[in-house]
């Protein structure tokens, strides 16, 4: 039988709730952390792939990531998508100029990546008026030693 659990981690709290037994433990480990960020009212969205690439690569560097490879695509009539593959996982971005919106996600299997630094840099570059952010732990390993 598979085990169902809810894992939650932040700087103050790290626990796993096991639904079958109702127990609460602190013996879990995650495979990575995933930041999902929606930026709205962006008055300076890039319209060319090379500019989005420059922003994401700089953000990755500022976050302390190790860049492996980049792939960017420009859509017609407008919009960009891009991925910066990093040794620690990835940064991805998708633009919607018609909505002045940019959605980014950053996934890292390393606690050394400073994702918030990257997010703030990107938000400044596109002049985002509103930023919504969610952080998820991914790959909760129940009972795994840290």
Residue, then its C-alpha position, 0 to 999 in steps of 0.5 A: x500500500x502506498x503512503x500518503x503524506x503532506x510535506x511542508x518546509x520553510x526556514x522555521x518549520x519542517x515536517x511530514x504529516x502521514x495521513x494513514x497514521x495521523x503522525x507528524x514527523x520531521x524525518x523527511x527529505x525533499x528532492x528539490x524546491x520549486x518556485x512558481x512566480x507570476x509577474x503582472x503589469x510588466x511594463x518592460x517585457x522583452x520582445x526578443x529571445x536574446x534579451x529574455x536569455x540575457x535576463x534569465x542567464x544573469x538571474x541564474x548567475x546572481x542566484x549562484x547557479x551553474x549554467x549548462x545550456x539555454x533554449x529560447x523560442x520566439x512565437x508569432x505574432x508575439x511571446x517568448x519561452x525560454x529555459x536555462x538548464x542549470x546543474x541544479x535543475x532549471x529556470x524557465x520563463x514564458x511571456x504574454x505581451x498582450x497581457x503584460x505578463x511573465x510566468x517563471x519557474x525555478x526548480x533546484x535540487x540544491x539549497x545553495x541556490x538563492x532563487x529569491x535573488x533571481x526572482x527579484x532581479x527578473x521582476x526589476x528587469x521587466x518592471x513588474x507591478x505585481x508579483x505572485x509567488x508560490x514555493x513547493x517542496x518536490x519529491x518528498x522522501x518519507x522517512x529518508x535520512x537527511 
